Every structure is written in C-alpha cells, then in structure tokens.
C-alpha cells in the first residue's frame, strides 16, 4: 500500500470520528434580507471561528458545505475569492471563517448538504460518526442538513452559538 501522505489522496486528517460542518458560511450575503441575517451571523462567526480552532486542534475534519448558487461552473475557491475581494455584504463573515488549505469542501445544489453531493461519501471515507453542524441559516440549510445527517445514522450536535438565521426566533424554533 503506498504512503498517501504525499499524494493528492492524502488530505489530513484521513480519519475523523467527529467532523465539523460549516454550512453556507462562505457567502456574499448579497440579497435583500442580508442585513437581518448579518446582524446575527457576525457574532455566530466569532464563536464558530473559535470552535473551528478547537476542532482542528483535536484532529477533527473541517468541511465547508456551500451552495453553488445555480452556477454550475462554479468552484469553491472562486467563491472564496469573490467574497474576500469584491465589495459584498458577507465579506467580514468570510474573513472570520476563511478556509484553511487542509479543510474539505462540498458544493451543494439545494438546502441539504447531503442532497446530490459527495458529503456522505467523504464522511464514510473519514469514518465519521458524529457531526457538529454549524452555519447559516439555522432554519433552512442547517436544519435540512442536520435532519438528513440524523436520518443517515450520524450523531448530530448543533451548537446554538454557532448557527444564525434572520432572527433569534427563527433560530430558536429550528433548534427546538
């Protein structure tokens, strides 16, 4: 068996019983209600940045799960560059939660991180059993991803200070 640590297949960590999912945090937030969401998303991003550091310190895989926003020729790095370099409402959010070179990413076409994506295959490869689901919006993409994870047999944790929606009421209702 070849040593995969020096190949394209050797992303670290190779095994991660616990994975941190960051849902929709690489986001330009360029839509009419973005100010409502941003008011809750920035404090969430600070908590999530701290959680991400702790998770990486303990060897947890970090996986960004983002919409392709209907752009079927898009790629994750282009989305990151757009959010960091263009004058967009979500720029500060992305600066706080900028991906590292050893993070994973999955682009999704709809609300759930599992629907028509490779997320489940990646998690199987990592031998993940527990998911920490974070990001935006609590009542849409986070909720659908957490539900789908539960249905697939994963243990699911959703830290309330690491999710955001357009209002605290919407977040609370989804968490309940």
Steps between C-alpha positions, in 0.01 A plus 500: 500500500654837401556776753216738419624787716692645204233447234184679398308237695677582825296793631532514875331370703444166331271384781278721709234350728366852554466754218412868512265611221493871414182554302469801267760712681688581180224725380491847349163559672398710203123481529223730630478368859875464551520777762264302724710187463835679530398648836482144637765342276797710613478407871442139389812516281716604795377203705540267204855619427591408858327162471681432171838562668414262782369235261815512287716479813324172581541362147142547383438536129360839402262491205355807331162429338380773266241568234620538147229770466386351171843554346581153375847604386589642837772379730557555869822702470334743257218547748751571780687753283175673400397536865842629610592725206171649383306753703225266627294507821638162616867596472558534876331164563729328249809673643415352841435151362748481214580139410843351564684306233436170681124552532256305288217651297184378335285703262128429519211583266226532764431543870644177642873435497419138415266550203682415175847551653801291595470591870386155615784332305755736654366433850512124437862534383583694817313239709302782658228412750425841655428826319516845650268696270549877493437798274213679331207499484393305806145458376589397144835348395620413851165340586477298178861382526460404868178309424661314211804418714276358773310289244834360379591387852746772600506641852416868450598797716392856417663759729251784536769770500640369169185537289310805377176591324323825415370515857570340836142372498556309174821347639332396824209339318732298274716390793196381692 
